[in-house]
Amino acid sequence: MSNSVATTSSIPDNLHEIVQTKYNKALSDGNLVFTKSESKLLKNTDGNTKNQYWVTYAPSLKEKPERKDITDNEKSNPFAKPEPELTVIDDLEGDYKLLLNKFPIIPNHLLLVTKSFESQTAPLSPKDLLTSYNLLKKLDNDDESDKRHVAFYNCGVNSGSSQDHKHLQIIELPGKLKTLQDKLVKKDPGHFIPNHKKEPLKDNSIPYAHFVVPLPDPDGNDVDEDLLAMVYSSLLQRTLTFFQQWSCTSEEDKRLPISYNFMMTLEWICLVPRSKSNNGTIGFNSTGYLNMVLVKERELYDKILSYFEDGTTNTDAVEDVKTEVEGEVIKIDDILLDCGFPNRGDAKPSEYDY
């Protein structure tokens, strides 16, 4: 593929091929920064959670700009005038550009960016949702692979976002990883719109708040803007409740900005409310709540591995999924909780204030 930018008003059927060609060209020409990472599929078999974690040591994260380093929106916004070498589709559905991530940890990492500036604190529109869903369908339905992708949106300053220009991200999920959401939907796969009689799916053994809804079979024609918008709005409503109640506890908490992670595959939608982007040791965006832990320091990665069970080679259980910082043992789930909100597992629908 040449450096010219494709222009289209619909998603091409050969999207995977277009993305792969563009990525290979950008990589070979040095227009994106990729460092080969080291990953392990690790398993916690203690208690009721039995979580898997895909833990990745990615030193390339050090080269990615942090939110604290962004001081001038106009000068530092990479989406205002995206590089042609990273632009996969210049006009997607009239309102978006499809770009390659300049600092990928996973190959073919895509960004769905609004053409006009919109804030990363804004809610997702029905068109945002359907465009993302249709991109997932094209990528997952590639005849030459069985790859599975997830779209996610880091909304608000405490969500792990690094750019203020509205964008969703799409990455390939590790093939062996079964996320928390996958397990919930496998147990209860029927689609529904949450209401006062049926709440979103959640795992009461997980300490942090999360809301999951199964989606209809992607091979049918049931998924449209209205359905996605109803699911999203119902989960957002429950997510916002945490900030309403949290704001009553102290003067400091009253200033807590609304932040959450949105995640979607062809099988489900999930929202996780966020209270902070990191706990001082590890930072998370949406991928952390997909059981994907990213670390950029070798020492921390080695400490995590020393307490994890390697689910690919070892059948012996460990006490729990942990890391050690300055002599203190900390559970990964506790760090995720520290960056989120407590899971009110026993709450009844009538106890939500929406």
C-alpha positions as CSV (number, residue, x, y, z in Angstrom):
1,M,0.0,0.0,0.0
2,S,1.2,3.5,-0.8
3,N,1.4,6.3,1.7
4,S,-1.8,7.7,0.2
5,V,-4.8,7.7,2.5
6,A,-7.8,5.6,1.7
7,T,-11.1,7.5,1.6
8,T,-14.4,5.7,2.0
9,S,-17.8,6.2,3.5
10,S,-18.2,2.6,4.6
11,I,-16.1,-0.1,6.1
12,P,-14.3,-2.2,3.4
13,D,-14.7,-6.0,3.5
14,N,-11.0,-6.5,3.3
15,L,-10.3,-4.3,6.4
16,H,-8.0,-6.7,8.0
17,E,-5.8,-6.8,4.9
18,I,-5.8,-3.0,4.6
19,V,-4.8,-2.6,8.3
20,Q,-2.1,-5.3,8.1
21,T,-0.5,-3.7,5.0
22,K,-0.6,-0.2,6.4
23,Y,0.9,-1.5,9.7
24,N,3.7,-3.3,8.0
25,K,4.6,-0.3,5.9
26,A,4.5,2.1,8.9
27,L,6.7,-0.3,10.9
28,S,9.3,-0.9,8.2
29,D,9.5,2.9,7.6
30,G,9.9,3.8,11.3
31,N,6.6,5.7,11.5
32,L,5.4,3.9,14.6
33,V,7.3,2.7,17.7
34,F,6.9,-0.9,18.6
35,T,9.0,-2.8,21.1
36,K,8.6,-6.6,21.2
37,S,7.0,-7.4,24.5
38,E,7.1,-10.4,26.8
39,S,3.8,-11.8,28.0
40,K,2.6,-14.6,30.2
41,L,-0.8,-16.2,30.7
42,L,-1.1,-16.5,34.4
43,K,-3.9,-18.1,36.5
44,N,-5.3,-17.7,39.9
45,T,-7.0,-20.9,41.1
46,D,-7.5,-19.9,44.8
47,G,-11.0,-19.2,46.1
48,N,-13.9,-18.6,43.7
49,T,-12.5,-16.2,41.2
50,K,-10.2,-18.5,39.1
51,N,-9.1,-15.5,37.1
52,Q,-6.7,-15.5,34.2
53,Y,-4.4,-12.6,33.6
54,W,-2.4,-11.8,30.5
55,V,0.6,-10.0,32.0
56,T,2.9,-8.1,29.6
57,Y,6.2,-6.5,30.2
58,A,6.3,-3.7,27.6
59,P,9.2,-1.2,28.0
60,S,7.8,0.7,24.9
61,L,5.3,2.2,27.3
62,K,8.0,4.4,28.6
63,E,8.1,6.2,25.2
64,K,4.3,6.9,25.1
65,P,3.4,10.4,26.2
66,E,1.7,10.5,29.6
67,R,-1.4,12.7,30.3
68,K,0.6,14.8,32.8
69,D,3.0,15.7,30.0
70,I,0.2,17.2,27.8
71,T,-0.1,20.9,28.4
72,D,-1.3,22.4,25.1
73,N,-4.3,20.7,23.5
74,E,-3.7,22.3,20.1
75,K,0.0,21.5,19.9
76,S,0.0,18.1,21.5
77,N,-3.2,16.7,19.9
78,P,-1.9,14.0,17.5
79,F,-5.4,13.5,16.1
80,A,-5.9,17.1,14.9
81,K,-3.7,16.4,11.8
82,P,-2.9,12.7,11.9
83,E,0.1,11.4,10.1
84,P,-0.8,10.0,6.6
85,E,1.5,7.1,7.3
86,L,-0.6,6.1,10.2
87,T,-4.0,6.8,8.6
88,V,-5.8,3.6,7.6
89,I,-9.1,5.3,6.5
90,D,-9.3,9.1,6.2
91,D,-13.1,9.3,6.0
92,L,-15.1,6.5,7.8
93,E,-18.8,6.9,7.9
94,G,-18.4,10.7,7.4
95,D,-17.4,11.4,11.0
96,Y,-14.3,9.4,11.8
97,K,-10.8,8.6,10.9
98,L,-9.3,5.1,11.4
99,L,-5.7,5.4,12.6
100,L,-2.9,3.2,13.7
101,N,-1.6,3.7,17.2
102,K,1.9,5.2,17.0
103,F,3.0,3.4,20.1
104,P,1.6,-0.1,19.8
105,I,2.2,-2.9,22.3
106,I,-0.1,-5.2,20.2
107,P,0.3,-5.2,16.4
108,N,-2.5,-3.5,14.3
109,H,-3.7,-1.5,17.3
110,L,-6.4,0.8,15.8
111,L,-7.9,4.2,16.9
112,L,-11.3,5.3,15.9
113,V,-11.1,9.1,16.1
114,T,-13.7,11.8,15.6
115,K,-12.8,14.0,12.6
116,S,-14.0,17.1,14.5
117,F,-12.7,17.6,18.1
118,E,-14.9,16.1,20.7
119,S,-13.9,15.6,24.3
120,Q,-12.8,12.3,25.7
121,T,-15.1,13.0,28.6
122,A,-18.2,12.9,26.3
123,P,-20.5,9.9,26.3
124,L,-20.5,7.6,23.3
125,S,-23.1,8.4,20.7
126,P,-25.2,5.7,19.0
127,K,-23.1,6.2,15.9
128,D,-19.9,5.7,17.9
129,L,-21.2,2.5,19.2
130,L,-22.4,1.0,15.9
131,T,-19.3,2.1,13.9
132,S,-17.1,0.4,16.5
133,Y,-19.3,-2.7,16.4
134,N,-19.2,-2.9,12.6
135,L,-15.4,-2.6,12.7
136,L,-15.3,-5.5,15.1
137,K,-17.5,-7.6,12.7
138,K,-15.2,-6.9,9.8
139,L,-12.1,-7.8,11.8
140,D,-13.4,-10.8,13.6
141,N,-15.0,-12.3,10.4
142,D,-11.8,-12.3,8.5
143,D,-11.9,-15.7,6.6
144,E,-8.2,-16.3,7.1
145,S,-8.1,-16.1,10.9
146,D,-10.0,-16.8,14.0
147,K,-8.8,-13.6,15.7
148,R,-11.1,-11.8,18.2
149,H,-11.0,-8.1,18.9
150,V,-12.3,-5.7,21.5
151,A,-13.2,-2.0,21.3
152,F,-12.7,0.2,24.3
153,Y,-13.2,3.8,25.4
154,N,-11.3,5.3,28.3
155,C,-13.6,8.1,29.3
156,G,-12.4,10.8,31.8
157,V,-9.1,11.7,33.4
158,N,-9.2,8.7,35.8
159,S,-9.9,6.1,33.1
160,G,-6.3,5.8,32.0
161,S,-6.8,8.0,28.9
162,S,-3.8,9.9,27.6
163,Q,-5.5,12.1,24.9
164,D,-8.3,14.6,25.3
165,H,-9.6,14.1,21.7
166,K,-12.4,11.5,21.6
167,H,-11.3,8.2,20.4
168,L,-12.0,4.5,20.8
169,Q,-9.4,1.8,20.5
170,I,-9.5,-1.6,19.0
171,I,-7.0,-4.4,19.7
172,E,-6.8,-8.1,19.2
173,L,-7.4,-10.2,22.3
174,P,-4.9,-12.8,23.2
175,G,-6.2,-16.1,21.9
176,K,-5.9,-18.1,25.1
177,L,-7.3,-15.4,27.4
178,K,-10.8,-15.8,28.9
179,T,-11.8,-12.5,30.3
180,L,-14.1,-11.9,33.3
181,Q,-16.8,-10.8,30.8
182,D,-16.4,-13.9,28.7
183,K,-16.9,-16.1,31.7
184,L,-20.0,-14.2,32.8
185,V,-21.6,-14.3,29.4
186,K,-20.8,-18.0,28.9
187,K,-22.9,-18.7,32.1
188,D,-25.7,-16.4,31.1
189,P,-25.6,-15.8,27.3
190,G,-29.1,-14.5,26.6
191,H,-29.3,-10.9,25.5
192,F,-31.4,-8.5,27.6
193,I,-31.8,-4.8,28.3
194,P,-31.2,-4.1,32.0
195,N,-34.2,-2.8,34.0
196,H,-35.6,-2.9,37.5
197,K,-36.3,-6.6,37.2
198,K,-33.0,-7.8,35.7
199,E,-29.7,-6.2,36.5
200,P,-26.5,-6.4,34.4
201,L,-24.3,-9.5,34.9
202,K,-21.6,-9.3,37.5
203,D,-19.4,-11.6,39.4
204,N,-19.8,-11.1,43.2
205,S,-16.4,-12.7,43.9
206,I,-14.7,-9.8,42.0
207,P,-14.1,-6.9,44.4
208,Y,-14.5,-4.0,41.9
209,A,-17.7,-2.8,40.4
210,H,-18.4,-3.9,36.8
211,F,-21.5,-4.2,34.6
212,V,-21.9,-6.7,31.7
213,V,-24.7,-7.3,29.2
214,P,-24.6,-10.1,26.5
215,L,-25.2,-9.0,22.9
216,P,-27.3,-10.8,20.3
217,D,-25.7,-13.3,17.9
218,P,-23.6,-11.2,15.5
219,D,-24.7,-13.4,12.6
220,G,-28.3,-12.0,12.9
221,N,-29.6,-8.5,12.2
222,D,-30.7,-7.6,15.7
223,V,-27.8,-5.2,16.6
224,D,-28.3,-1.6,15.5
225,E,-27.8,1.9,16.9
226,D,-30.9,1.7,19.1
227,L,-30.0,-1.6,20.7
228,L,-26.4,-0.6,21.4
229,A,-27.5,2.8,22.7
230,M,-30.0,1.2,25.1
231,V,-27.5,-1.2,26.5
232,Y,-24.8,1.5,26.9
233,S,-27.2,4.0,28.5
234,S,-28.5,1.5,31.0
235,L,-24.9,0.6,32.0
236,L,-23.8,4.2,32.1
237,Q,-26.8,5.0,34.3
238,R,-25.6,2.5,36.9
239,T,-22.0,3.7,36.5
240,L,-22.9,7.3,37.2
241,T,-24.6,6.3,40.5
242,F,-21.2,5.6,42.0
243,F,-20.2,9.2,41.5
244,Q,-23.4,10.5,42.9
245,Q,-22.9,8.6,46.1
246,W,-19.2,9.0,46.3
247,S,-19.5,12.8,46.0
248,C,-21.3,12.9,49.4
249,T,-18.4,11.5,51.5
250,S,-15.9,14.4,51.6
251,E,-15.0,17.7,50.1
252,E,-12.1,16.1,48.2
253,D,-14.4,13.3,46.8
254,K,-16.9,15.9,45.6
255,R,-14.3,16.9,43.0
256,L,-13.9,13.4,41.7
257,P,-14.5,13.6,37.9
258,I,-16.7,11.1,36.2
259,S,-14.5,8.4,34.6
260,Y,-15.2,4.9,33.4
261,N,-14.0,2.2,31.0
262,F,-16.2,1.0,28.2
263,M,-15.4,-2.3,26.6
264,M,-17.2,-4.2,23.8
265,T,-16.8,-7.4,21.8
266,L,-19.3,-9.0,19.4
267,E,-20.5,-11.0,22.5
268,W,-20.9,-8.3,25.2
269,I,-20.7,-4.8,26.5
270,C,-19.1,-3.9,29.8
271,L,-18.7,-0.7,31.8
272,V,-16.4,-0.2,34.9
273,P,-16.5,3.0,36.9
274,R,-13.0,4.5,37.8
275,S,-11.9,6.5,40.8
276,K,-8.2,6.8,39.8
277,S,-5.9,6.0,36.9
278,N,-3.3,4.3,39.0
279,N,-2.4,3.4,42.5
280,G,1.2,4.6,42.4
281,T,2.5,1.2,41.4
282,I,0.5,0.2,38.3
283,G,-1.7,2.2,36.0
284,F,-4.7,0.8,34.2
285,N,-6.9,1.8,31.3
286,S,-9.7,-0.5,30.0
287,T,-7.3,-3.3,29.3
288,G,-6.7,-3.8,33.0
289,Y,-10.3,-4.7,33.4
290,L,-10.0,-7.2,30.6
291,N,-7.6,-9.2,32.7
292,M,-4.6,-7.7,30.8
293,V,-2.0,-6.2,33.0
294,L,0.7,-4.0,31.4
295,V,3.9,-3.1,33.2
296,K,6.9,-1.2,31.9
297,E,9.5,-1.9,34.6
298,R,11.4,-5.2,34.5
299,E,11.7,-5.4,38.2
300,L,7.9,-5.1,38.8
301,Y,7.2,-7.7,36.0
302,D,9.6,-10.2,37.6
303,K,8.0,-9.7,41.0
304,I,4.6,-10.3,39.6
305,L,5.7,-13.5,37.9
306,S,7.3,-14.7,41.1
307,Y,3.8,-14.8,42.7
308,F,1.7,-15.9,39.8
309,E,0.9,-19.4,38.6
310,D,1.9,-19.9,35.0
311,G,-1.4,-21.3,33.6
312,T,0.3,-22.6,30.5
313,T,2.8,-24.9,32.2
314,N,2.0,-25.2,35.9
315,T,-1.0,-26.9,37.4
316,D,-0.1,-26.1,41.0
317,A,-2.2,-23.4,42.6
318,V,-0.7,-20.3,44.2
319,E,-2.2,-18.4,47.1
320,D,-3.4,-15.6,45.0
321,V,-2.4,-13.3,42.1
322,K,0.0,-10.8,43.8
323,T,2.8,-8.5,43.4
324,E,5.2,-7.2,46.0
325,V,6.1,-3.5,46.4
326,E,8.6,-2.4,49.1
327,G,8.0,-5.7,51.0
328,E,4.2,-5.5,51.0
329,V,2.2,-8.2,49.2
330,I,-0.6,-6.7,47.2
331,K,-3.3,-8.6,45.2
332,I,-3.8,-7.4,41.6
333,D,-7.6,-7.5,42.1
334,D,-7.1,-5.1,45.1
335,I,-5.2,-2.7,42.9
336,L,-8.0,-2.9,40.3
337,L,-10.4,-2.2,43.2
338,D,-8.3,0.7,44.4
339,C,-8.6,2.3,40.9
340,G,-12.3,1.6,40.7
341,F,-15.2,1.3,43.1
342,P,-16.4,-1.5,45.5
343,N,-18.6,-4.1,43.9
344,R,-22.0,-3.8,45.6
345,G,-22.7,-7.5,45.0
346,D,-25.8,-7.7,47.2
347,A,-27.4,-4.4,46.1
348,K,-31.0,-4.8,44.9
349,P,-32.3,-2.8,41.9
350,S,-34.3,-0.6,44.2
351,E,-31.1,0.5,46.0
352,Y,-29.8,2.3,42.9
353,D,-30.5,6.0,42.9
354,Y,-31.2,6.6,39.2
